[in-house]
Amino acid sequence: MVVVLNGKTAELSAEINTVRALLASYSLQEKIVVVERNGEIIDRSLYEQTPIADGDRIEIVHFVGGG
């Protein structure tokens, strides 16, 4: 399936069919990211059940600490 991920076209395997699976494929910890799917912010508690479909626009904001 093809999605737009952070503004770039990305092809995902069939196994990456939920927000949680997408985050796992990029080794991102759910505690430090915000995910937006088609203009809507997804609540962390819904990552497992939020599907990703062909043509979706996904934005992932990853927070990093620093000093």
Buried (B, 14 or more C-beta within 10 A) or exposed (E): BEBBBEEEEEEBEEEBBBBBBBBBEEEBEBEEBEBBBEEEEBEBEEBEEBEBEEEBEBBBEEEEEEE
